[in-house]
Amino acid sequence: MSGAGLIIFDLDGTLVDQEAAVGRWADEFIRTYSASASPTPVC
């Protein structure tokens, strides 16, 4: 089985610190797209 992978579903949030993961994702998104860390009003 070449190229086979393992998929793990963390349905109850016990395997990964989800708050920290979202924070890392947001930091990466802001750095990548040069977005401002402070919210900007849409209207």
Stockholm file with secondary structure:
# STOCKHOLM 1.0

chainA/1-43         MSGAGLIIFDLDGTLVDQEAAVGRWADEFIRTYSASASPTPVC
#=GR chainA/1-43 SS CTTCCCCCCCTTSCSSCHHHHHHHHHHHHHHHHTCCSSCCCCC
#=GC SS_cons        CTTCCCCCCCTTSCSSCHHHHHHHHHHHHHHHHTCCSSCCCCC
//
